[in-house]
Amino acid sequence: MSWAEKALAELLERAGAVEADMGGRWPLYADPASGRWTTTARGSWTGGFWAGLLRLRAIMSGDPADRAAAISRTASLDPWIRADTGTRGLIFWYGTAFGAVEGDDPAATLRQRAARACLDAYAPELGLVPWGGAFGGPRELARVDGLPGLTQLLRLAGTGGAAAARTQLDLQFALTAGGRRLRPAWRALPDGTWEPHPTPPPGWSRTAAWLSLAVADTGTGDGDLRRALLAHPQVAARFAAHAPAVPLARPGGPPDTSAAAIEAVAALKLAARADREGTARLRDRAAAVLRELVAEHLRGGCLLDGCYDLEHGTATRHELVWGDFFLAVGLAVLTGAIAPFAC
């Protein structure tokens, strides 16, 4: 068994043990010393990653009990369809990932309903599905962490959805990567223009990660956008062979392994649509990042040193649900257990 296969098995075994202890609640982040999870009743914006991790576990194991747990968690995401949030992509694209796990799996129906809800929430005057008010703060924001999964869902909603997805992707890319410094959040002004929003702040570790993942998932005909992404100085710096594997949550702050795991998955997806030289470079970068995450930050199936929210001092060196999810996905793609675009 290779180091990547062993690490993937540890992550999935850990997920099963955590699920058995949850009592129907949703894990959010775990203390690095005690391993104790902070949980939520409905899953918050991270619920799709937990459901997706259990779905990956079910597909890998083939165990009926694992399938039942995954199906139950997927079905439990249903209330979020009606929530006013641009994070539906994170919740429903990743929460219904990896195809059917057999049995009475609601994934396909739930994904299609979520796609319709995303299109219904699309605001033509803004050119996007706004961030929404479900988690407080201004509603009419363009945030890069609302982009992954959302454009894929919009495309499932038919011709109108495909056009909305293209408009939203182009707008968010122009706002986020329009200058030499990436800016993750923008607020709509009454005159139709946009101004930078302070949260998340410039220098946020997951800006390049979320943007790269969203662009990596664009179709085969979108090579110009992928080339523009990789040409941006801050993105190029993250995918360079010599770059540190794990970015800082912000300059001078703690590391954020969850950002590194997202970047590794994005690199593997970008590699699948690159030329031969680009494929080798990006895949090598992803493998190096994954290997360092496993060697230096994975303990007992827990990916430690993720930073949930540095600004408010919340879970700054913790195990995070989406960190575990993207590390597992990256390892599964690297070992050939799943295809790069399985989720």
VMD Tcl script that draws the C-alpha trace (Angstrom):
set ca {
  {0.00 0.00 0.00}
  {1.44 3.40 -0.99}
  {1.70 6.36 1.37}
  {-1.26 7.99 -0.41}
  {-3.46 4.89 -0.19}
  {-2.59 4.46 3.49}
  {-3.42 8.10 4.26}
  {-6.71 7.89 2.36}
  {-7.68 4.77 4.31}
  {-6.90 6.57 7.58}
  {-9.03 9.58 6.61}
  {-12.00 7.43 5.64}
  {-11.71 5.28 8.76}
  {-11.65 8.43 10.86}
  {-14.75 9.74 9.07}
  {-16.66 6.58 9.92}
  {-15.71 6.79 13.58}
  {-16.70 10.46 13.79}
  {-20.03 9.82 12.08}
  {-20.84 7.09 14.62}
  {-20.37 9.63 17.44}
  {-22.31 12.52 15.94}
  {-25.83 11.53 16.93}
  {-27.22 13.31 13.89}
  {-25.29 16.54 14.40}
  {-22.73 17.80 11.89}
  {-18.99 18.13 12.60}
  {-17.47 21.52 11.86}
  {-13.98 21.65 13.39}
  {-12.08 19.60 15.97}
  {-9.67 20.63 18.70}
  {-6.14 19.42 17.85}
  {-5.39 18.31 21.43}
  {-8.61 16.62 22.51}
  {-10.03 15.71 19.11}
  {-13.40 17.01 20.30}
  {-15.62 18.38 17.54}
  {-17.59 21.59 17.53}
  {-20.83 20.63 15.81}
  {-23.87 22.23 14.23}
  {-27.48 21.14 14.04}
  {-27.93 21.62 10.28}
  {-24.43 21.44 8.84}
  {-23.86 25.12 8.06}
  {-22.04 25.83 4.77}
  {-19.72 22.87 5.38}
  {-22.38 20.15 5.53}
  {-21.88 19.15 1.91}
  {-18.24 18.32 2.59}
  {-19.19 15.92 5.38}
  {-21.85 14.25 3.26}
  {-19.38 14.09 0.37}
  {-16.67 12.52 2.55}
  {-19.12 9.84 3.69}
  {-20.13 9.25 0.06}
  {-16.50 8.75 -0.91}
  {-16.10 6.36 2.01}
  {-19.16 4.39 0.90}
  {-17.93 4.06 -2.67}
  {-14.47 2.98 -1.54}
  {-15.70 0.42 1.00}
  {-18.85 -0.91 -0.67}
  {-20.22 -1.54 2.84}
  {-24.05 -1.33 3.09}
  {-23.77 0.46 6.44}
  {-21.49 3.09 4.90}
  {-23.93 3.52 2.01}
  {-26.83 4.02 4.42}
  {-24.93 6.65 6.40}
  {-23.96 8.53 3.24}
  {-27.48 8.45 1.84}
  {-28.93 9.71 5.12}
  {-26.50 12.62 5.30}
  {-27.14 13.60 1.71}
  {-30.90 13.65 2.30}
  {-30.39 15.80 5.40}
  {-29.00 18.63 3.26}
  {-32.48 19.28 1.82}
  {-33.40 22.33 4.01}
  {-30.47 24.29 2.56}
  {-32.17 24.41 -0.83}
  {-34.49 27.07 0.59}
  {-31.76 29.06 2.37}
  {-30.66 32.45 1.06}
  {-27.02 31.61 0.49}
  {-24.54 31.59 -2.35}
  {-22.87 28.62 -0.67}
  {-25.41 26.23 -2.19}
  {-22.65 25.18 -4.57}
  {-20.43 24.09 -1.68}
  {-23.32 22.33 0.01}
  {-25.00 20.55 -2.89}
  {-22.31 19.99 -5.49}
  {-19.93 18.33 -3.06}
  {-22.68 16.84 -0.92}
  {-24.08 14.90 -3.89}
  {-20.70 13.98 -5.39}
  {-19.31 10.70 -6.71}
  {-22.50 9.44 -8.35}
  {-25.04 7.10 -6.83}
  {-23.95 5.03 -3.84}
  {-26.79 2.58 -4.61}
  {-30.04 2.08 -2.76}
  {-32.52 4.91 -2.29}
  {-29.99 7.65 -3.02}
  {-31.52 11.17 -3.22}
  {-28.37 12.70 -4.73}
  {-29.50 13.16 -8.34}
  {-32.89 14.63 -7.42}
  {-31.40 16.87 -4.74}
  {-28.72 18.14 -7.11}
  {-31.28 19.03 -9.78}
  {-33.51 20.84 -7.27}
  {-30.49 22.75 -5.97}
  {-29.60 23.72 -9.54}
  {-33.07 25.16 -10.03}
  {-32.86 27.04 -6.72}
  {-29.52 28.55 -7.73}
  {-30.96 29.78 -11.01}
  {-33.99 31.21 -9.20}
  {-31.60 33.10 -6.90}
  {-29.60 34.52 -9.80}
  {-29.84 38.33 -9.90}
  {-29.43 39.57 -13.52}
  {-28.86 43.14 -12.35}
  {-25.81 41.94 -10.40}
  {-24.70 39.26 -12.83}
  {-24.50 36.59 -10.16}
  {-26.12 34.62 -7.37}
  {-25.38 36.94 -4.43}
  {-23.76 35.75 -1.23}
  {-27.11 36.03 0.53}
  {-28.18 36.72 4.09}
  {-28.21 33.24 5.63}
  {-24.99 33.84 7.57}
  {-25.42 37.54 8.31}
  {-23.67 40.58 6.89}
  {-24.42 42.32 3.58}
  {-26.45 40.23 1.18}
  {-25.29 41.60 -2.17}
  {-21.71 40.41 -2.10}
  {-19.58 38.66 -4.70}
  {-17.39 36.25 -2.72}
  {-14.94 33.85 -4.27}
  {-15.79 31.13 -1.73}
  {-19.32 31.10 -3.14}
  {-18.07 30.17 -6.60}
  {-16.96 26.49 -6.50}
  {-19.82 24.12 -7.19}
  {-22.22 26.97 -7.92}
  {-21.35 27.32 -11.59}
  {-21.63 23.55 -12.07}
  {-25.08 23.58 -10.50}
  {-26.18 26.53 -12.63}
  {-25.15 24.67 -15.79}
  {-27.49 21.83 -14.82}
  {-30.42 24.24 -14.88}
  {-30.49 24.46 -18.68}
  {-29.60 27.16 -21.19}
  {-30.43 30.04 -18.86}
  {-28.37 28.44 -16.13}
  {-25.37 27.94 -18.40}
  {-25.45 31.62 -19.38}
  {-25.74 32.66 -15.73}
  {-22.81 30.41 -14.80}
  {-20.62 31.96 -17.46}
  {-21.54 35.51 -16.41}
  {-20.93 34.78 -12.73}
  {-17.59 33.08 -13.37}
  {-16.34 35.91 -15.59}
  {-17.48 38.58 -13.14}
  {-16.02 36.91 -10.07}
  {-12.75 36.23 -11.86}
  {-12.51 39.87 -13.00}
  {-13.21 41.14 -9.48}
  {-10.97 38.69 -7.63}
  {-8.03 38.58 -10.04}
  {-8.36 41.96 -11.74}
  {-5.31 43.40 -9.99}
  {-1.94 42.06 -8.95}
  {-3.37 41.31 -5.52}
  {-6.26 38.86 -5.18}
  {-9.34 40.29 -3.48}
  {-11.85 37.66 -2.31}
  {-14.94 39.78 -1.59}
  {-16.73 42.68 -3.26}
  {-19.90 44.60 -2.46}
  {-22.40 45.83 -5.03}
  {-23.04 49.60 -5.06}
  {-26.31 51.28 -6.11}
  {-24.75 52.63 -9.31}
  {-23.95 49.13 -10.54}
  {-20.25 49.18 -9.68}
  {-18.42 47.16 -7.05}
  {-16.19 48.08 -4.12}
  {-13.85 45.78 -2.15}
  {-15.43 44.28 0.96}
  {-13.20 43.78 4.02}
  {-14.31 40.23 4.84}
  {-12.57 37.95 3.98}
  {-9.54 40.27 3.85}
  {-6.94 40.54 1.09}
  {-4.20 38.00 1.76}
  {-6.74 35.37 2.86}
  {-5.25 31.90 2.38}
  {-8.20 30.36 0.55}
  {-8.68 33.05 -2.12}
  {-6.35 31.45 -4.67}
  {-7.59 28.01 -3.67}
  {-11.31 28.63 -4.22}
  {-10.74 30.62 -7.41}
  {-8.44 27.94 -8.84}
  {-10.91 25.18 -8.03}
  {-13.78 27.03 -9.72}
  {-11.74 27.76 -12.84}
  {-10.39 24.20 -12.94}
  {-13.95 22.93 -13.19}
  {-14.75 24.94 -16.32}
  {-15.24 23.06 -19.58}
  {-12.58 21.92 -22.01}
  {-13.18 24.98 -24.21}
  {-12.23 27.45 -21.48}
  {-8.47 27.24 -21.89}
  {-8.07 31.02 -22.03}
  {-9.56 31.41 -18.56}
  {-7.33 28.70 -17.13}
  {-4.27 30.30 -18.70}
  {-5.29 33.69 -17.25}
  {-5.64 32.07 -13.83}
  {-2.20 30.46 -13.93}
  {-0.65 33.70 -15.20}
  {-1.83 35.71 -12.20}
  {1.25 36.36 -10.05}
  {-0.32 35.28 -6.78}
  {-1.82 32.11 -8.26}
  {1.38 31.29 -10.14}
  {3.29 31.67 -6.89}
  {1.08 29.09 -5.19}
  {1.49 26.51 -7.99}
  {5.25 26.98 -8.38}
  {7.31 23.90 -7.57}
  {9.41 25.76 -4.99}
  {6.47 27.39 -3.16}
  {5.70 26.35 0.42}
  {3.14 23.54 0.35}
  {0.94 25.16 2.99}
  {0.01 28.87 2.78}
  {-0.39 31.08 5.79}
  {-3.93 32.02 6.78}
  {-2.69 35.57 6.21}
  {0.79 37.09 6.18}
  {2.37 36.48 9.57}
  {-0.46 34.17 10.64}
  {-0.75 30.43 11.25}
  {-0.74 27.87 8.43}
  {-3.92 26.80 6.68}
  {-3.73 23.19 5.53}
  {-7.30 23.33 4.24}
  {-6.23 25.87 1.61}
  {-3.36 23.58 0.56}
  {-5.73 20.61 0.19}
  {-8.09 22.64 -2.02}
  {-5.17 23.83 -4.13}
  {-3.96 20.26 -4.61}
  {-7.36 19.17 -5.94}
  {-7.48 22.23 -8.21}
  {-3.99 21.42 -9.52}
  {-5.00 17.83 -10.30}
  {-8.05 19.07 -12.20}
  {-6.06 21.71 -14.05}
  {-3.50 19.02 -14.93}
  {-6.23 16.92 -16.53}
  {-6.93 19.73 -19.04}
  {-3.38 20.99 -19.62}
  {-0.85 20.17 -22.31}
  {1.74 17.48 -21.60}
  {4.22 19.82 -19.93}
  {1.55 21.54 -17.88}
  {0.04 18.21 -16.84}
  {3.31 16.94 -15.45}
  {4.11 20.21 -13.66}
  {0.71 20.59 -12.04}
  {0.40 16.93 -11.09}
  {3.88 16.97 -9.56}
  {2.95 20.08 -7.58}
  {-0.25 18.45 -6.32}
  {1.59 15.28 -5.33}
  {4.22 17.26 -3.44}
  {1.57 19.25 -1.53}
  {-0.42 16.12 -0.67}
  {2.69 14.31 0.46}
  {3.69 17.13 2.81}
  {0.17 17.38 4.21}
  {0.25 13.68 4.99}
  {3.80 13.64 6.39}
  {3.63 16.80 8.47}
  {-0.01 17.47 9.32}
  {-2.03 14.21 9.22}
  {-2.36 12.48 12.57}
  {-4.66 9.50 13.06}
  {-6.71 10.40 10.01}
  {-7.04 14.06 11.14}
  {-5.69 16.84 8.95}
  {-4.53 19.38 11.54}
  {-3.39 22.99 11.23}
  {-6.40 24.27 9.33}
  {-7.52 27.83 10.01}
  {-11.27 28.35 10.19}
  {-11.45 32.09 10.94}
  {-8.31 33.96 11.97}
  {-10.06 37.33 12.14}
  {-12.28 36.15 15.01}
  {-9.76 33.72 16.49}
  {-11.96 30.72 15.73}
  {-10.34 27.30 15.29}
  {-7.04 28.64 14.02}
  {-4.97 25.39 14.22}
  {-7.73 22.78 13.96}
  {-9.03 19.84 11.98}
  {-11.62 21.20 9.53}
  {-14.32 19.26 7.71}
  {-13.45 20.65 4.29}
  {-9.74 20.12 4.88}
  {-10.36 16.41 5.47}
  {-12.67 16.29 2.45}
  {-10.29 17.86 -0.04}
  {-7.30 15.91 1.25}
  {-9.29 12.69 0.77}
  {-10.39 13.75 -2.72}
  {-6.84 14.71 -3.68}
  {-5.46 11.39 -2.49}
  {-8.24 9.47 -4.24}
  {-7.51 11.25 -7.54}
  {-3.74 10.85 -7.13}
  {-4.08 7.09 -6.57}
  {-6.57 6.65 -9.42}
  {-9.42 5.62 -7.11}
  {-11.65 8.33 -8.64}
  {-11.48 10.50 -11.75}
  {-10.40 14.15 -11.39}
  {-13.89 15.42 -12.14}
  {-15.81 12.92 -10.04}
  {-16.76 15.89 -7.87}
}
mol new
graphics top color blue
foreach p $ca { graphics top sphere $p radius 0.5 }
foreach p [lrange $ca 0 end-1] q [lrange $ca 1 end] { graphics top cylinder $p $q radius 0.2 }
display resetview
